[in-house]
Amino acid sequence: MRQRLLLGIYRLTRYYAWAVLVFFLTLALLSLFFLRNLPINSSLQELLPRNDSLVERMQEQQKQLEDTEEITVLLHLTAAPPSEQAGIDELKAAAQQIHDAICTPSQTGDATCGEFIWVRYQEPPAPVTPFSFNLTDLENGVAALKAEVEQLNKAATETPNLEEKFGSLTKSYNDITQALDQLLSGLVVFSPQAQQIVNLGGKLNDLKSFNGSVYTILDQLPSKLTEAQAEIDKVRQYLNSIEPQQASSIDDGLRLSEDKQSLLVSVRPQRSSQEGIDYNGHVIGIVRDSIQSLHFDAQGIETGLVGPYVFSAESDSEVRRDTSLATLITIIGVLILFMVVLRRYFYPLLATFPILIALIFTVAAAKLFFGGLNLVTAFLPAIVLGLGIDYGIQFITHYMEERRGSRRVAPALRATLLIKGRAMLSAASAASLVMLALGIIAKTAGLSQIGYILAIGVILSCFMTLVLLPALIIAVNAVLGRRLRSHPPRPWNLTGGARLIIKARWAIIGFTIIGSIVILFPASKVDFKFVDDNLQPTNLPSNHVSQFIQANFKQGPNRGNVFVFFVENDKARMVTEQLSQMEAVDRVEGFYKSIPEPENLEKIKGFLQELKSLDPVTPLQAIDRNLEYLHRQLEDADAIRSGLAALSKELNDGKNQVSNSTGDEDLASEFSSLRDSTDRINTRLGDLQEAKTSYTLGSALFSLDDLIRRIQKAQSDVPTPETVDDFVANPQKYLSKELQNRLFYSDPVSGVLKQRVLVYLKSEWLWDSRKYGQFIQDASIISPDFLGLPMLRAELEDYMKVDFKWSTLFAILIIMLVLALDFRGLKLRGATFFSLIALGLGYLWMLGVMGLQGINFNVANILISPLLLGLGVDNCVYLFHRFHDFRSQKALNHGATAKELIEQSTSSTAIPIVANTLAAMISFGSLLIAQTPILRILGESAVIGLGFMTLFSLTLLPSIISLRR
């Protein structure tokens, strides 16, 4: 069957070369058009089986999980501000600019943020509950306020009502002035005050007492005002200690760094970061464009982004850059290698063309059947190039060998297709079947797609080489003619090396046995760490931003380490406490995290009841009345001073009149004394006016009125014991809609209201498989109903471990079957067994070196096992087929021994095998320069494995075969 297929290919390419080229070139162009905007899905959910229960639960609870994700924008002042408050104001203004750039006001007044739910630069609102009180502060505040109320009541009792005592000073002094004027003019109609003055000279002492009291009040007003302000501040301080702690200004809720020179702004997208790379890049692009439009650099503000969305988008960009660079290096490296091996420049270009076409078709098949690439298959183009060039090297090497035998182009191609084509088909079948088995067996979508895509790539590479390469050679020879008819250069002569291997066969076998025993110990140390913190890209901009935040803020940004526990209300307190005490937990957020212990509830209710019974308002109102009276008098100071000036003049006239008419010196002295006291009051009022005491008094009145309103509201808001009990039992009744969505969850099946408890896992527990498993086990005992994005990673890891074992086992079985069927006609007993020995030892030594270098299997290099076995079997197939060809040429090898035949086979196949291995090494080795650690580890593991596979294929395998007769 293979013979007929190969003859058909020869006839097709021999007589319809141009048609074949035009057909496949047209198909390639159509495929490239189909591949525009090739999607790469980064969601871990896409790597898991479709019917996975965890994925289904994740999808059901997606909204709850999305609430734990956000984009964090860092704003940092590059220069120290003039003052701390100036820096805060500058950062707050910048944050508001970001908000306004992303969100636009709607007709209702709320901001509409398009792809985002909200943009905020404050801490999210905390539950305002009776339990927002600090128990110690509440106890101390109630005691201090109680003592202060007693002092205020005592002061209010001892202090007279100034308005009742003095009335209006303007009216009082005007009445006195009018009475004196009437007295001195000889009138007999007196006011009560005037009647007291004229009865006897001694009665003027009443006016003197009145003046004395007024002067005392005015003289002591500044100090009394200071004392009153102190009392106001003291009551306010006590009130602050017993009021629920809420942000009184926007600065109180800002997410500032410890040095107050950096601010975090949170942006919540509408959908989860697990939506995929395209969505993550889209929302990140909106945020970046909005920030760039604000030109913060000119304002002295640095910006940075971090969060699951940013990390995903930047990681994808890094992987794309690495894979593109690796593909370019692979193409250039393989071309140079091909030119060195063949010592020709044109044929390597011809051999590369079919592989590039095969690569285009392979990626197009990936998009057609799987919708594109994913995190695991994104680096396959470079690998397909490295694997596919194997067939071009084998074909061109044998073709040049046929041409050196003076055969013309067509006969040389026919011989190459019929002789080398069989080995190529066998090798490709073995490799593709191994990959196909991986695709069929693997439960994880990631590994399954790798298997299918590589199987398609291997078959297409072989097929395109067998079809396109002969057509290209015929077409080019038809165009260039004699310029390609020169004899190919003589091949590299490796006969001496092959002879040396056969001579040292016992040493090689002995060294291999001893070395394999020694290498067993480090090989057993290789572990499975499919996802590790050390495997994440380290040079991403978001990593530097994250490190800065962790160093300057109390806690770092969320990078997907959150677990959401759904807990019944009556168990929430216990679960929250137990989770908080776990060693693996960094912090816990939830409703009952802010509620005190049950034994403190009764104390709180008692203090709240006592607080409700206190009455600081009545004595404060007494102070307020007196301050209000004094404020009115000071506001009317000009009129009072005018009345005092008139009274002073009347008193002076009275003194003169008494002295002249009656000669009563005592009475005259009383008039003089009253005039002096009146002048002192006038002067004091002038001093108070100059000191703007009225403004200070007005400010104190405003502060006192505000304090009285606060006290009245606070006392009316003080919950009763019944309210406290109801809040504990039914907290959702007292919370805003946002807080209800954040803290509670209604089970769609049972309708039971459950609390959401957010648990942030420490990074060392997140990335260590053993520790992570211990956390999951312990957490399941506390509360079995919980979800977290890290669980997808762990689920993927468990699936991949199983897939790794089964794919390796089936790869071995398939290789045994393919080799047994292929070697059946070679009449070489034990060929399959010997091939497996070489493959197994190469794999063992690869594990040993990985163990010595501390390399473990991860999400990328897990495919090394089936891949290396598939590649390694190619070497065995080519070697045994070459051995069969030499043995079949009886005329040329009459009487040749097995030793001589294996020397010829090894020397003639060594160059293609080494070239194939070096090409694959270039393909995988190009990943060593990748900035993504996981790709570097893949490249390193593959290079080690390829090296040992080839080493044992060219040394141990010939040594064993040469021992047979």
TASUL-V469987 format. One record per pair of residues at least 6 apart in sequence whose C-alpha atoms are under 8 Angstrom apart, sorted by the first residue. I is the first residue (numbers start at 1). J is the second residue. Records with the same first field share a line. If there is no record, write none. Layout:
I->J, J
This chain:
2->422
3->418, 422
6->417, 418, 421
7->414, 417, 418
9->466, 467
10->413, 414, 417, 467, 470
12->20
13->20, 467, 468, 470, 471, 474
14->410, 470, 471, 474
16->471
17->470, 471, 472, 474, 475
18->471, 475
20->468, 471
21->468, 471, 472
24->357
25->357
28->357, 360, 361
31->360, 361, 364
32->360, 364
34->364
35->363, 364, 367
38->367, 372, 373
39->278, 371, 372, 373
40->276, 277, 278, 372, 373, 374, 375, 378
41->276, 277, 278, 372, 373, 374, 375
42->274, 276, 277, 312, 316, 374, 375
43->273, 274, 275, 276, 277, 374, 375
44->274, 792, 793, 796
45->55, 274, 792
46->374, 445, 446
47->374, 444, 445, 446, 447, 796
48->55, 443, 444, 445, 446, 795, 796
49->443, 444, 445
54->792
55->792
58->65, 787
62->272
64->564
65->272, 564, 787, 788, 789
66->271, 272, 273
67->742
68->562
69->268, 272, 273, 307, 308, 558, 560
70->266, 267, 268, 269, 307, 308, 309
71->266, 267, 268, 269, 305, 306, 307, 308, 309, 310
72->264, 265, 266, 267, 305, 306, 307, 557
73->264, 265, 266, 267, 303, 304, 305, 306
74->262, 263, 264, 265, 302, 303, 304, 305, 306, 545, 549
75->91, 94, 95, 262, 263, 264, 265, 301, 302, 303, 304
76->91, 261, 262, 263, 301, 302, 303
77->87, 91, 261, 262, 300, 301, 302
78->300, 301, 302
79->300
80->87, 261
81->87
84->260, 261
87->260, 261
88->251, 260, 261
91->261, 262, 263
92->121, 263
94->296
95->121, 265
96->121
97->294
98->290, 291, 294
99->119, 120
101->290, 291
102->113, 114, 119, 286, 287, 290
103->111, 112, 113, 114, 118, 119
104->111, 112, 113
105->111, 112
106->112
113->119
115->269, 270, 283
116->267, 268, 269, 270
117->267, 268, 269, 270
118->267, 268, 269
119->265, 266, 267, 268
120->265, 266, 267
121->254, 255, 263, 264, 265, 266
122->250, 253, 254, 255, 265
123->253, 254, 255
125->739
126->739
127->591, 735, 739
128->244, 246, 735
129->244, 734
130->244, 718, 719, 724
131->244, 594, 595, 596
132->244, 245, 594, 595
133->242, 243, 244, 245
134->242
135->600, 604
137->241, 242
138->241, 242, 604, 607
139->607
141->238, 239, 241, 242
142->238, 242, 607, 610, 611
144->238
145->235, 238, 239
146->614
148->235
149->614, 615, 616, 619
152->616, 619, 620
153->618, 619
155->619
156->619, 622, 623
161->622, 625, 626
162->626, 629
163->626, 629
166->172
168->633
169->633, 640
170->636, 639, 640, 643
173->640, 643, 644, 647
174->643, 647
175->191, 193
176->191, 193, 194, 647
177->643, 646, 647, 650
179->190, 191, 193, 194
180->194, 650, 651, 654
181->650
182->188, 189, 190
183->190, 194, 198
184->654, 657
193->207
196->203, 204, 206
197->203, 204, 206, 207
198->204
201->666, 667, 670
202->667, 670
204->670, 671, 674
205->670
207->674
208->673, 674, 677
211->674, 677, 678, 681
212->677
214->681
215->680, 681, 684
218->681, 684, 685
219->684
222->693
225->697, 700
228->623
229->700
232->703, 704, 707
236->707
239->711
243->714
247->253
254->263
255->263, 264, 265
256->262, 263, 264, 553
257->263, 552, 553, 554
258->552, 553, 554
259->552
269->283
273->279, 280, 308, 309, 312
277->312, 313, 316
280->309, 310, 312, 313
281->309, 310, 313
284->309, 310, 313
296->302, 303
304->541, 542, 545
305->541, 542, 545
306->542, 543, 545, 546, 557
307->542, 557, 558, 559
308->558, 559, 560
310->542
311->540, 542
314->540, 542
315->537, 540
318->537, 931, 932
319->378, 379, 932
320->378
322->927, 929, 930, 931, 932
323->378, 379, 381, 382, 927, 930
325->926
326->382, 923, 926, 927, 930
327->381, 382, 385, 923, 926
329->922, 923, 926
330->382, 385, 386, 919, 922, 923, 926
331->385
333->919, 922
334->386, 389, 919, 922
335->348, 349, 352
337->915, 918, 919
338->348, 393, 915
339->345, 348
341->492, 911, 915
342->348, 397, 489, 491
343->489
347->396
350->469, 472, 473
351->389, 392, 393, 396, 465, 469
352->389, 392
354->461, 464, 465, 468, 469
355->385, 388, 389, 392, 461, 464, 465
356->385
357->464
358->457, 460, 461, 464
359->381, 384, 385, 457, 461
361->460
362->453, 456, 457, 460
363->372, 381, 453
365->453
366->372, 373, 453
367->373
370->449
374->446
375->446
376->446, 447, 450, 859, 860
377->446, 449, 450
380->450, 454
382->923, 924
383->920, 923, 924
384->454, 457, 458
385->923
386->919, 920, 921, 922, 923, 924
387->458, 871, 916, 919, 920
388->457, 458, 461, 462
389->461, 916, 919
390->915, 916, 919, 920
391->424, 461, 462, 465
392->465, 469
393->912, 915, 916
394->420, 424, 912
395->416, 417, 420, 421, 465
397->912
398->416, 420
399->412, 413, 415, 416
400->488
401->491
402->412, 415, 416
403->409, 412, 487, 488
404->487, 488, 489, 490
406->487
409->474
410->474
413->470
417->466
421->466
423->877, 878, 881
424->462, 878
425->462
426->818, 822, 877
427->873, 874, 877, 878
428->458, 459, 462, 874
429->459, 818
430->814, 815, 818, 819, 870, 873, 874
431->455, 458, 867, 869, 870, 871, 873, 874
432->454, 455, 456, 458, 459, 870
433->455, 814
434->455, 810, 811, 814, 815, 866, 867, 870
435->450, 451, 452, 454, 455, 811, 866, 867, 870
436->451, 452, 454, 455
437->451, 807, 810, 811
438->447, 448, 450, 451, 452, 803, 807, 810, 811, 866
439->447, 448, 449, 450, 451, 452
440->448, 451, 452
441->448, 803, 806, 807
442->448, 800, 803, 806, 807
443->799, 800, 803
444->796, 799, 800, 803
447->800, 803, 863
477->484
492->911
493->907
494->907, 908, 910
495->903, 904, 907
497->907
498->903, 904, 906, 907
499->903
501->508, 955, 958, 959
502->899, 903, 958, 959, 962
504->959
505->955, 956, 959, 960
506->959
508->955, 956, 959
509->956, 959, 960
512->956
516->841, 844, 845
519->844, 845, 848, 849
520->844, 848
521->848
522->847, 848, 849, 850, 851, 852
523->844, 845, 846, 847, 848, 849, 850, 851, 852
524->847, 848, 851
525->851
526->847, 850, 851, 854, 855, 856, 857
527->856, 857
528->801, 856, 857, 858
529->768, 769, 856, 857, 858, 859
530->797, 857, 858, 859, 860
531->767, 793, 797, 858, 859
532->767, 768
533->767
534->933
535->932, 933, 934
536->932, 933, 934
537->931, 932, 933
538->931, 932, 933
539->931
546->556, 557
547->556
549->555, 556, 557
550->556, 557
560->789, 790
561->760, 761, 762, 763, 766, 788, 789, 790
562->758, 759, 760, 761, 788, 789, 790
563->758, 759, 760, 761, 786, 787, 788, 789, 790
564->756, 757, 758, 759, 786, 787, 788
565->755, 756, 757, 758, 759, 783, 785, 786, 787
566->745, 754, 755, 756, 757, 785, 786
567->575, 754, 755, 756, 757, 783, 785
568->752, 753, 754, 755
569->753, 754, 755
572->592, 755
573->592, 593
575->782, 783
576->588, 590, 592, 593, 757
577->593
578->782
579->585, 588, 759, 779, 782
580->587, 588
584->761, 762, 765, 775
585->759, 760, 761, 762
586->759, 760, 761, 762
587->759, 760, 761
588->757, 758, 759, 760
589->757, 758, 759
590->743, 755, 756, 757, 758
591->743, 755, 756, 757
605->720, 721, 724
608->718, 719, 720
609->718, 720, 721
611->715, 718
612->715, 716, 718
616->711
617->708, 711, 712
620->704, 708
621->708
624->701, 704, 705
627->697, 701
628->701
631->694, 697, 698
633->640
634->685, 689, 693, 694
635->694
637->685, 689
641->682, 685
644->678, 679, 681, 682
645->678, 679, 682
647->675, 678
648->674, 675, 676, 678, 679
649->675
651->671, 672, 674, 675
652->671, 672, 675
654->668, 671
655->667, 668, 669, 671, 672
656->668
658->664, 665, 667, 668
659->665, 668
688->694
727->733, 734
732->740, 744
742->756
743->755, 756, 757
744->753, 754, 755, 756
745->753, 754, 755, 756
746->752, 753, 754
747->753, 754
765->771, 772, 775
766->772, 790
797->859
800->859, 862
804->862, 863, 865
807->866
808->865, 866
811->866, 869, 870
812->869
815->870, 873
816->832, 836
819->832, 877
820->832
823->831, 832
826->880, 881, 884
831->880
834->957, 960
835->873, 876, 953, 957
838->949, 952, 953, 956, 957
839->869, 872, 873, 949, 952, 953
841->949, 952
842->945, 948, 949, 950, 951, 952
843->865, 868, 945, 948, 949
845->945, 948
846->941, 944, 945, 948
849->944
850->856, 941
855->937, 941
858->934
860->934, 935, 938
861->937, 938, 941, 942
864->938, 941, 942
868->942, 945, 946, 949
871->946
872->946, 949, 950, 953
875->913, 950, 953
876->953
878->909, 913
879->905, 906, 909
880->905
882->905, 909
883->901, 902, 904, 905
886->893, 901, 904, 905
887->893, 901
893->901
897->965
898->961, 962, 964, 965
899->962, 963
902->958, 961, 962
903->958
906->954, 958
910->954
913->950
914->950
917->946, 947, 950
920->946
921->942, 943, 946
924->938, 939, 940, 942, 943
925->939, 940, 942, 943
926->939
927->935, 936, 938, 939, 940
928->935, 936, 937, 939, 940
929->936
930->936
